[in-house]
Amino acid sequence: MNKLTSIYLDLIRFTAALVVVLSHAAGFTSLKIPIISGLGTEAVVVFFVLSGYVIAYVSSNKENNYIAFFKARAIRIYSVLVPAVLITLIFDHIGLKYNPSYYFSHSNFHYDYSIFTFIKLNFFLGEGFNQHLVFGSNEPIWSIGFECIYYILFGSLLFCRKKPILILIFFIFIFISLPKVIVYFPLWLMGVVVYKISNVNFKYSHFLFILTFPLFYLAIKLPLAHVPMYKPFVWNLHQFSSIVYFYLFSLVVSINIFTARAFFEFTGFKKILTSCEYYIRYLSGKTFTLYLMHLPVMMLICSLYYPKTIISSLFVVVITIVITFFFSYLFENKKGILFTFGRYFSSKISGVYKS
């Protein structure tokens, strides 16, 4: 992957995660940033497009067989997902013990810690059959239920010639995912398309990149419904309007990514971006944990220390980020506990399979 593109993808990955954090912070603190605080779901759209782009890249250049492809996805996901669910259980238990009314007063909190929900979430079935399962305070896990199904569908189609049973798996997950998850599959596929055409030269790409920013604002302000993607799908005009909105938003995201390289090469911003590479890579490396763990951490802090001012609200956000970064070091880092164990275990499985 082109270095400039790679750095830029990492930059917008962390930015999108930060927008999600700030969006949730608006519901628990006094920190309400105009426009930004209401873009949590849109930030997830950015994740979907990014994910499609990156998966298209690795499947073309690194993971050229189904074992390598699905093994890499499993290690990446489970090294953070399992700890995120367990930390949610622990943090929610503490918060419910000392301030239960705070938790039950928030609509995004679901008093569901059943083993059934735990299993379904870890097998990416929380959003299947048009349902929306939430484990305690950790509602952001919903997007994993979308994204991992997209991995399965894409990988199954990509490698089905060598492993025909993947066709059966493909149709099983199509059935499970209808209608809600499948409706938004094109958002993810836009990232795949952007990667496939990434070497196409467009004369005015640098100008188009700049144009995407007012287009983002215009898309947000269009008189279209903004129904969160995790909501159970309803066949009506309101839902259709929301689908159109997210499709348009993802199209602008795709154009932004497609034209970014040309913009940085054409302008003097290339040096600025590359000079910040270390910091961007570092922050991006914490993104998955930040996204999956910030809400239970933030809710616990706010249940024990209610922030009433902007300063105290900023304090909550900073502490939340610091704590999730610590968890990232333990789990998401390639030397982390579960990541290391996952790689060791998968290598043993691969060895058995090859023998």
C-alpha positions in Angstrom: 0.0 0.0 0.0 1.2 3.5 -0.8 2.8 5.0 2.3 0.9 8.3 2.1 -2.4 6.4 1.8 -1.5 4.1 4.7 -0.7 7.0 7.0 -3.9 8.8 6.0 -6.1 5.8 6.6 -4.6 5.5 10.1 -5.3 9.2 10.7 -8.9 9.0 9.8 -9.3 5.6 11.6 -8.3 7.3 14.9 -10.3 10.4 14.1 -13.4 8.3 13.6 -12.8 6.5 16.9 -12.4 9.8 18.7 -15.7 11.1 17.1 -17.5 8.0 18.5 -16.0 8.7 22.0 -17.0 12.4 21.8 -20.5 11.4 20.6 -21.0 9.1 23.5 -19.5 11.7 25.9 -22.2 14.1 24.9 -24.8 11.7 26.5 -22.9 11.4 29.9 -21.1 14.8 30.3 -21.4 18.5 29.6 -19.1 18.1 26.6 -21.3 18.7 23.6 -19.5 19.7 20.4 -21.7 21.1 17.6 -22.1 18.7 14.7 -19.3 16.4 16.0 -21.3 15.1 19.0 -24.0 13.8 16.7 -21.8 11.9 14.2 -21.3 8.6 16.1 -23.0 6.4 13.5 -21.4 8.3 10.6 -18.0 7.5 12.2 -18.9 3.8 12.0 -19.6 4.3 8.3 -16.0 5.6 8.0 -14.9 2.4 9.7 -16.8 0.2 7.3 -15.3 1.9 4.2 -11.8 1.7 5.7 -12.3 -1.9 6.6 -13.4 -2.8 3.0 -10.3 -1.0 1.7 -7.9 -2.7 4.0 -9.4 -6.2 3.6 -9.2 -5.8 -0.2 -5.5 -4.9 0.2 -4.5 -7.7 2.5 -6.4 -10.3 0.6 -4.7 -9.2 -2.6 -1.1 -8.9 -1.2 -0.7 -10.9 2.0 -3.5 -13.4 2.9 -3.9 -15.3 -0.4 -5.6 -18.4 1.1 -8.7 -18.8 3.2 -6.8 -20.2 6.3 -4.5 -17.2 6.4 -7.4 -14.8 5.7 -9.8 -16.1 8.4 -7.0 -16.7 10.9 -5.8 -13.1 10.7 -9.3 -11.8 11.2 -10.0 -14.1 14.1 -6.8 -13.1 16.0 -7.4 -9.4 15.3 -11.0 -9.5 16.5 -10.9 -11.9 19.4 -7.8 -10.5 21.0 -9.9 -7.4 21.8 -13.5 -8.5 21.6 -13.3 -11.1 24.4 -11.5 -8.8 26.8 -14.0 -6.0 25.9 -16.9 -8.1 26.9 -15.3 -9.3 30.2 -14.2 -5.7 31.1 -17.8 -4.6 30.4 -19.1 -7.3 32.8 -16.6 -6.2 35.6 -17.0 -2.4 35.1 -20.8 -2.6 34.9 -20.9 -4.8 38.0 -19.0 -2.1 40.0 -21.1 0.7 38.6 -24.4 -1.1 39.3 -23.3 -1.8 42.8 -22.6 1.8 43.7 -25.0 3.7 41.5 -27.5 1.5 39.7 -30.0 4.3 39.0 -27.4 6.0 36.8 -27.1 3.0 34.6 -30.8 2.4 34.3 -31.5 6.0 33.5 -29.6 5.7 30.2 -31.4 4.2 27.2 -28.2 2.7 25.7 -27.8 0.5 28.8 -29.2 -3.0 28.5 -29.4 -5.2 31.6 -28.4 -8.3 29.8 -25.3 -10.3 30.8 -26.6 -13.8 29.9 -24.2 -16.4 28.6 -26.5 -16.7 25.5 -25.9 -13.1 24.6 -22.2 -13.5 25.3 -22.0 -16.4 22.9 -24.0 -14.7 20.2 -21.9 -11.6 20.3 -18.7 -13.6 20.1 -20.0 -15.5 17.1 -21.1 -12.2 15.5 -24.8 -13.0 15.7 -25.9 -10.1 17.8 -27.3 -8.2 14.9 -28.5 -11.3 12.9 -32.2 -11.9 12.2 -32.9 -8.2 12.5 -32.2 -8.1 16.2 -30.0 -5.9 18.3 -28.3 -7.5 21.3 -26.3 -5.4 23.7 -24.1 -6.7 26.5 -24.7 -4.3 29.4 -23.3 -0.9 28.6 -21.3 -1.9 25.6 -23.5 -1.0 22.7 -20.7 -0.2 20.3 -20.1 -3.9 19.9 -23.0 -3.9 17.4 -20.7 -2.8 14.6 -18.6 -5.9 15.0 -21.7 -7.9 14.3 -21.8 -6.1 10.9 -18.2 -6.0 10.0 -17.3 -9.6 10.8 -20.2 -10.8 8.8 -18.8 -8.7 5.9 -15.4 -10.4 6.4 -17.1 -13.8 6.2 -19.1 -13.0 3.1 -16.2 -11.5 1.3 -13.7 -14.2 2.3 -16.2 -17.0 1.4 -16.7 -15.6 -2.1 -13.0 -14.9 -2.6 -11.8 -18.4 -1.7 -14.8 -20.5 -2.6 -13.2 -22.0 -5.7 -10.6 -23.7 -3.6 -13.0 -24.5 -0.8 -16.5 -25.1 -2.2 -18.1 -25.4 1.3 -17.5 -21.7 1.7 -20.4 -21.2 -0.7 -22.7 -22.8 1.8 -21.3 -20.6 4.6 -21.9 -17.6 2.4 -25.6 -18.3 1.9 -26.0 -19.2 5.6 -24.7 -15.8 6.7 -26.7 -14.1 4.0 -29.8 -15.7 5.5 -28.8 -14.8 9.1 -28.0 -11.2 8.1 -31.2 -10.3 6.2 -32.3 -7.6 6.0 -30.5 -5.2 8.3 -26.8 -6.2 8.0 -27.0 -7.0 4.3 -28.6 -3.6 3.4 -25.4 -1.8 4.6 -23.0 -4.3 3.0 -22.5 -1.9 0.0 -20.9 0.6 2.4 -18.2 -1.9 3.2 -17.9 -2.9 -0.5 -17.3 0.8 -1.4 -14.0 0.4 0.4 -13.1 -2.6 -1.7 -13.9 -0.7 -4.9 -11.8 2.3 -3.8 -8.8 -0.1 -3.3 -9.4 -1.8 -6.7 -9.3 1.6 -8.5 -6.6 3.2 -6.2 -4.0 3.3 -9.0 -6.3 5.1 -11.4 -5.1 8.7 -12.0 -7.7 11.4 -12.0 -6.5 14.9 -13.1 -8.4 16.9 -10.5 -8.1 14.5 -7.6 -6.5 17.1 -5.3 -9.3 19.5 -5.9 -11.9 16.8 -5.4 -10.3 15.9 -2.1 -10.8 19.4 -0.8 -14.4 19.4 -2.1 -15.3 16.3 0.0 -15.3 18.4 3.2 -18.1 20.7 2.2 -19.8 17.6 0.7 -19.6 15.9 4.1 -21.4 18.9 5.6 -23.9 19.0 2.8 -24.7 15.3 3.2 -25.3 15.7 6.9 -27.6 18.6 6.4 -29.7 16.9 3.7 -33.4 16.4 4.7 -32.9 12.7 5.0 -33.6 10.4 8.0 -30.7 9.3 10.2 -31.8 6.0 11.7 -28.9 4.3 13.4 -27.9 1.2 11.4 -28.2 -1.1 14.4 -31.9 -0.3 14.8 -34.2 -3.2 13.7 -35.0 -2.8 10.0 -38.5 -1.6 9.2 -39.8 -1.5 5.6 -41.0 2.1 5.3 -40.0 5.3 3.6 -38.3 6.7 6.7 -36.0 3.7 6.7 -35.3 4.0 3.0 -34.5 7.7 3.5 -31.9 6.7 6.1 -30.4 4.1 3.8 -30.0 6.7 1.1 -28.3 9.0 3.6 -25.7 6.5 4.7 -25.0 5.5 1.1 -24.4 9.1 0.2 -22.2 9.6 3.2 -20.1 6.5 2.5 -19.8 7.7 -1.1 -18.2 10.9 0.1 -15.9 9.0 2.4 -14.9 6.8 -0.5 -14.1 9.8 -2.7 -12.1 11.3 0.1 -9.9 8.2 0.5 -9.5 7.8 -3.3 -8.3 11.3 -3.7 -6.2 11.7 -0.6 -2.9 10.5 -2.0 -3.1 12.9 -5.0 -3.8 15.8 -2.6 -0.9 15.1 -0.3 1.5 14.6 -3.3 0.3 17.7 -5.0 0.5 20.0 -2.0 3.1 20.6 0.6 1.1 18.7 3.2 2.9 15.5 2.3 5.9 16.5 4.5 3.5 17.4 7.4 1.7 14.0 7.1 4.9 11.9 6.9 6.5 13.9 9.8 3.6 12.9 12.0 3.7 9.2 11.0 5.0 7.9 14.3 2.2 9.6 16.3 -0.5 8.7 13.8 0.6 5.0 13.8 0.7 4.9 17.6 -2.8 6.4 18.0 -4.2 4.3 15.2 -2.8 1.2 16.9 -5.1 1.9 19.9 -8.2 2.5 17.9 -9.9 -0.9 18.1 -9.6 -1.1 21.9 -10.6 2.6 22.3 -13.8 1.9 20.3 -14.8 -1.4 22.0 -14.0 -0.4 25.6 -14.6 3.3 26.0 -18.3 3.2 26.8 -18.2 0.9 29.9 -15.2 2.8 31.1 -16.8 6.1 30.6 -20.1 5.0 32.2 -18.4 3.7 35.3 -16.4 6.9 35.7 -19.5 9.1 35.3 -21.5 7.0 37.7 -19.0 7.6 40.4 -18.0 11.1 39.5 -20.6 13.1 37.6 -19.0 15.8 35.5 -20.9 19.0 35.6 -18.5 21.4 33.9 -16.6 21.4 30.6 -13.3 20.9 32.4 -14.5 17.9 34.4 -16.1 16.5 31.2 -12.8 16.8 29.4 -11.2 15.1 32.3 -13.6 12.2 32.0 -12.8 11.8 28.2 -9.1 12.0 28.8 -9.1 9.4 31.6 -11.3 7.2 29.5 -8.8 7.3 26.6 -5.9 6.7 29.0 -7.5 3.6 30.5 -8.5 2.2 27.1 -4.9 2.8 25.9 -3.7 0.8 28.8 -6.0 -2.1 27.9 -4.8 -1.7 24.3 -1.3 -2.3 25.5 -2.4 -5.5 27.2 -4.6 -6.9 24.4 -4.5 -5.1 21.0 -0.7 -4.7 21.0 1.0 -7.4 18.9 2.9 -8.3 22.1 -0.3 -8.3 24.1 -1.6 -11.3 26.1 -4.4 -12.5 23.9 -2.8 -11.5 20.7 0.3 -13.5 21.5 -1.7 -16.5 22.7 -4.0 -16.3 19.6 -1.0 -16.4 17.2 0.6 -19.3 19.1 -2.7 -21.3 19.2 -3.5 -20.6 15.5 0.0 -21.7 14.5 -0.5 -25.0 16.3 -3.9 -25.4 14.6 -2.3 -24.6 11.2 0.5 -27.1 11.9 -2.0 -29.8 12.6 -4.0 -28.9 9.5 -0.9 -29.0 7.3 0.2 -32.3 8.7 
